[in-house]
Amino acid sequence: MMLINLLALLPILMIFLFLFLLKKSALLAGGASFLTAIVLVHIVPMFALDAGEMIHAALKGVLTSGIVAYVLLFGILLFHLMNEAGAIRAIASFVANITDDPVRQVLLLAAAFSPLVESASGFGIAIIVVAPILIELGFAPYRAALVALSSLSAVAWGALATGTVIGASLGGIPLTHIGRGSAVLCCVTFFYFIGTAVWIATGHEGIRKRWPDILVAAGTLSLLIWACNVYISVELAGVLGSLGTLGVLLLLIKLTAKGNGSTSESLAVVWRAASPYLFLTTLLLLSRLVPPVEAFLATHAVVDLPAYGFSLPLCYSPGFALFLTCLFSLGIYRTDWPTMQKILRYTWAQWYPVTLTTVFYVAMSEIMASSGMIATLAMASAPLFGHSFVFLSPFVGGLGGFLTGSTTGSNAMFMKLQVETGLQLGIPPEILASSQNTGASHLTMASPSRVVLGATVCKIRSEESRLQRSMTLIAAGSLTLVMLASKFFW
């Protein structure tokens, strides 16, 4: 049985082999792990799939990746439209004018702006937005990439909590229960991630100098996200919590520092620069808070493939809102055709390696799930750990988050299994569901596909392996906290 478990783990071990020992790219690691999974279903009888079943699983992975690719395409395009128009520089200048303190600049971006962007659009789009601003403010590209990746602290509410909503549906658990449970577990990690971002950017001196600000930022984000999950809406908790945190930080800076002061002219410039994000947020809020609009968008132009368990409402997806925002940006920035051609080239150069990497990882995960490899790994842990499985549950979710770069993907893989295991062990299912959801969301930031995106945006592809190792350590620290919190709180 130990051999079977080891074989089931082999595709995952191939990822670590290629990334950390051979120091290859995430794309090569994904390709190797995908091929390993294919070989295993052919040579290991227990995991056998016929050609049709294997192709079905792989295509299901490709389709699932398409959801991410749809959002990423227009997210990257929006960034380049804004960047070529000077909007990113304008936002960076605004942050610099508000305060010349690098710690407070990092707090504004990592503790408020990044969670806001990620909550509104999801799928790592905040990396594309925040990293260039950090570089524009003078931070080194490698540090900017690390801070941007670490700032994905509210991924459980990314893309309006899409992954959490799907997890609640799969587990048959009320959305408010899993949202509240995830918020409780994240109360600990928000302090960790925000403190880590400041340490990466400014070192120990920055933490020593501005620890009260760090506590205010992390405390505000934790409290507001928890309150929104409990009293308002799980789907909007990330957006509203981040906006509230941004307001508190701006007020704190205004009350305690003179800064350079923003004139009405500079405010007008940054308003125009940030207008695409305001437009995007407005569209998303309308599509989720106005029932007739939500019903129309969710039921028209739907790509529905029941055989693959796949459904994509093209107009309801954040990708459509991003597409409309790109059109809005073209209008307000008046981008000419030569510039647009350059933007399209840049967009393609960043989009295709991330998309292809995502396809490999998700298709591999689908083959592992269909062949029983994932069930073998997870179910082998239940009798071994008993009620201590509560402690292990975030790790299982985190494994899925690392492989797929998606809370949605991890929940699709493991949520039912987590809930069923909880019922077998007499553990309330909402406990394991919350641990699964939180663990999955925290490990997405170390997912190879996200690291590739960060390295590509910051133009440090030569340091991709180093970035991967650093992010894996940071994410492992957060996962340890979630595992401890799961055992303590539950």
N, C-alpha and C positions, 0 to 999 in steps of 0.2 A: 504493500500500500504506500510505503514511503517513496518507492520508485515512481508510482503513478502521480503522487503529489509533486514530485520533483519535475516530472515530464510536463505536468500541467503548468508549472511555474516557468518552464524554459523560455517561452516567448518573452516574458517579462525580464528574465535574466539576460536575454540577448540585448534588450534595450540598455541595461546597465553596463553590459560588456562593451558595447559600441560607444556609448556616451562617455563612460568614466575610465575605462581601461585603454581602449583603442583610440579614444578622443576623436571620434568621428562626428559628423553632423547629425542632427536630429532626423534629417531626411533619410540618411543611410541607415540609421538605427531603426527607424520605422519600417523601411523596406526589408531589413534583415529579420525583424520580429514578425512581420507579416508573412514572409516566406517560411519562417520556422513554424508558425501556426499551421500553414498549409501542409508542410511536411508531416507534422504530427498527426493530422487527421487522416493521413494516408497510411501511416506505419504503426500507429497505436490503436489496436482494436477498440479499446474503451472509448476513445474519442473519435471513432470513425464517422465520417460524413461522406455520402456519395457526391459525385460531381455537381449534381443539381443543388443539393443542400449547401455545399460549400460556396457555389456561385451565388445562391440566394443570400447567404449570410454576408458575403463580400459586397454585393450590391446594396444590401440594407445599410451597410457601413458607408458606402459611397453616398447614398441618399441622405443619411443623417449628416454627413459632412457637408452636403449641399446647403443645409440650413445655415451652417456656420459660414460657408463660402459666400452665400448671398449677403449676409450682413457685413462680412469683412470687405467685400468688393466695394460697396458704396461707402463704408466707413473709411477705408484707405483713400478712396477718391475724394471724399469730403475733406480729409486732412490736407491733401495736396492742393485742392482748390483754395483752401484757406491759407495754406503756407505760401503759395505763389502770389496771393493777394496781399501778403504781409500781415495777415490776421494773427498768426502765431506770435510774430514779433510784437504786435500791438498788445496782446494779452500779457506777454512777458514783460513789456515795458510798464504796463499797468501794475503788475505785481511788484516790479522793482520800484515804482513810484509810491506804492502804498507803504512799502517797508524795504529798507536796504539790509535788513537782518536776514542772512541766508537761512537760519533756522525757521523763522516765520514764513519765509517764502516757501520752504519745503512743506511746512504745516498747511499752508493755504492750498497747495497743490496736491499733496499726498493724503491729507486727512479730510479734505472737503471736495476739491474740484475733481480729482480722480474718481472717488466713489460716486460722485454725481454723474459723471460721464458714463461710468460702467453700469450704474443702475439704470440709466436711460437707454443705453444701447447694448451693453453686454459684449461677450465674446472677445474681451481684451482690447476693445477700441480705445479705452483710456490710455493704454500704452502708447498708441499712435499720437494721442493728443498731448499727454503730459511730458513724455520724454523730450520731444523737441523744445518745449518751453523751458525745461530745466537746462538744456544745452544752451539755449539762447540767453539764459540768466548767468551762464558762465560755469556751470557744473560740467565736469569731464564726461564724455559720452558713456564710459563704462559705469560710472556712478549714477548717471542719469537713467540708464537702463535698469540698474538694480533698484533704484528708488521707484521708478515707474512700475516695475513688476511687483514690488513689495506693497505698492499702494492699492493693489487689487484686493483690498481687505473686505469689501462688501459684496463679493461675487455671489453669495447666496441670494442676493437681491438683484443680481445682474439681469439685464434685459427684462426689467420689471418682474423679477423673481420667476422667470420662466422655468428654470430647473427645479425650484422649490414647488411650484404649482404642479409640475409633472410628477415629482416625487410624492406629493400628497395624494394625487390621483391614483398612482400605481399602488401605493400602500393602503389606500382606503382610509386615510387619516384626514381629519378636518385641517384645512390649510392654516387656520389660525394657531392650531396646536404645534405644527411643525415650524411655523414662522416664529412663534414665541420661543420654542425650545432652541432654535438656531440662534436667536438673538441673545438668549441667556449665555450660551456657549461662546458667542463672539464677543461678549463683554470683556472677557479676559484677553482675547487675541487682538482687539483693536488697540489696546495699550502696547502690546508687543510689536505690532506692525508699524505703528506710528513712531514709536521709540526707535525701532530698527531703521526706518527711513531717515530719521534725523541723524542717527549714528553713522550711517553710510555716507550721508552728504557732508556732515560737519564734524564727525568724530566725537570723542568723549566730551570735549569742551562745549560743543553745542548742547548736549544733554545737560551738562552741569549748569550752563548759563540759562537755559530756557525750560527746565523741567516743569515749572508751574504751567507754562503754555502747553506743553505736551499733555499734561494731565487734564487741562481744560478741554483740549481738542478731542482726546480719546474719550474722556468722560461724557462730553456732550454728544458725540457720535453714538456711543453705546446707549445712552439714556434715550435719545430721540428715536433711534431705530427700534429699540425695545418697545417704547410707547406707541410708535406708529403700528407695529405688528399687533399689539394688543388692542388698541383703541380705534385705529383708522383703517389701514389696509396693508396686508402683507406685500402686495404687488408694488405699492407706492412707498413703502417704508424706506428703501434706499435713497430714492430721489428726495423725499421730504426730509429725512434725517441728514443727508449731505447738505441740502440747502440751509437747514437750520444751523449746522456746524459752520458753514461758510459765513453766515451772518454773525455768529458769535465771535469767530476769529477776526473778522473785519472790525467789529465793534471793539474788541480787545485791543487791536492794533491802534485804532483811532484814539482810544482813551489813554494808552500808555506810551505812545511813541509819536514824535512829531513827524518823522518821515520827510518825504519830499513834497507830499501833498499833491492830490490829483486835481487839476483844474477842470472846469466844465468842458474845455476843449478836449482834454485827454479822455474824459469820461465819454464824450461823444464818439471818439475814435474807438475806444474799447467796446462801446455798445454796438457799433457797426461790426467790429471784428467778431464779437461773441454772438451776434444775432443768429447765425446758423444753429448754434446750440440752443438758444432760446426758442427758435422755430421748431427744432427737433423735439424739445421737451414738451412744447405746446401740443404738437401733433400726437405724441405718445399719450399725454394726459387725456386728450380728447378721445383717443381710440380706446382708452381703458375706463374712463369715468362717465362717458356719455353712452348709455345703453344702446340707443338706436344706431349710433356710429359704430360701436363695437360689434353689434350683431351684423351690420351690413358688411364690414370689413372681414369678419371671421367666416362669412358664408359665401363670399364671392371670390372668384379667381383662386379656387382651392385646388392644389395638386394633391390628389387623394389616391394612394396605392395601397389598398387594404392587404394585399398579399404580402407586402413588406412591412405592414404596421406603420406606414408612413403617410403623414398628412402635413402639407405646408400651405397655409392660407397666405398667399403671396402679399395681399394687401394688409393683412393684420400683423405680419412679421415686422420687427424693427428694421429689417432691410428695406422695406417699402418706404417707411418714414425717412430713412437715410437717403434713399433715392430722391424723394421729393425735396429733401433738404439740399441735396446737390444741385437740383434745378433752381432752388431758391438762391443758392450761393452764386450760381452762374449769372443770375439776374442782378444781384446787388453788387457783385464784384466785376461784372462785365468782362469776363475772361475772353480774350481773343483766340482765334483758331490755332496759331503757332504755339501759344502757351498751353492750350488744351491738348495739343499733340504731345507736348513734353509731359504734361500731367498724366496722360494715359499711359505713356511708356513707364513712368515711375510707378504708377499704380500696378501695372502688370508685373513689373520686376519684384514688387513686394508681395503681391497677392498670390502668385502661383506657387512659390516654395512653401508658404505657410499652408495653403490649401492642400497641396499634395502630401505634405507631412501629416496633416490632419486626417486625410483619407486613409493613409497607411495605418495610423494608430486606431482609428475607429473601426475600420474593416477588420483589423486583427482582433480587436475586442469582440466584435460580433461573431467571428469564427470561434473564438474561445468560449463565448457564451453558448453558441449553438451546439458545440461539440461536448459541452459539459465540463470544460477545463475550469471555468470560473466557479461553477457550482462545487466542483471537487475541492478547490482551494478554500472556499468560504465555509463549506459544510464540515471540512476536516477540522476547522478551528472551534466549532460550537461545542462538541463533547470534550474537547481538550481543555477549554477555558471555563465551561459552565457559565455561571452567572457573571464571571469576570469578562464574559464576552462584551459586556457594556464598555469595558476599557478598550477592547480590540475593535469595536464597531467603527470608530472614526478612521482607523487605519484601513479597513476594508473600503470605506467610501473614498478615502484619500487615494488609494491605489487606482480606483476608477478615474478619479479626477486627474491624476498624473498621466494616465494612459491616454485619455480622450481630450484633455484640456477643456472639459465641459462638465459642469454640475449636472446638466441635463443628461449627458451621456452616462455618467457614473450612476445617477439615480435610476436610469433605465436599465442598467446592468445589475445593480445590487439591491435596489429598494425592496422589491418583493422578497428577496432572499433574507434581507435583514428583518423584515416584519415577521416572516414565517419562523425564522430562528428565534425571535423574541417570544412568539406564541408558544413554541416548543419548550423554551426555557422558563416560561412564566414571567417574562419581562414585558412591561407595558410597551406595545409596539411604537407609540409616539416617541419613546425615549431613544430607541435605536434609529428611528427615522430621522430624528433631529441630529443625532450623532453622524449618521450617514451623510446627511445633507451638508452639515458643517465641514466634516472632514473632506468631502469631495470638493467643496468650494475653495478650501484653503490650498489644496494641492494643485489646483489648476494653474496657479501662478508659477509653479515649477515645471509644468508640463512642457515637454520639448517643443511643441508647436508654439506655445506662448513665448518661450525663450528665443526661438527663431525669429518671431515677430519683433521682440525687443532688440535683438542684435541687428536685425535688418533696418529697423527704423533709425537706430543710432549709428548705423554704418560701422559696426564692429564685428562683422561676421567672422573675422579671424580670431576673435576672442569668445566665440560661441561656447566652446567647451568649458572655459573658465567661468563664464556667466552661468552655464547650466549647473556646475558644481556649487557655486555660491548660492544660487536660488534653491537648490535642493536642500542645502543646509538650513537656510532661512525657513523654508516651508516645513522641514522636519521639526524645527523648533516650535512652530505654530501647531503642528499636528500633535506634538507631545503635550502641549498645553490643553488642547481640546480633549485628548485622551484622559488627562488628569481631571479636567473639569467635568467630563462625563461621569467619571467614577465618583467625584466629590458631590456634584449636584444631584445625581440620580441615586 
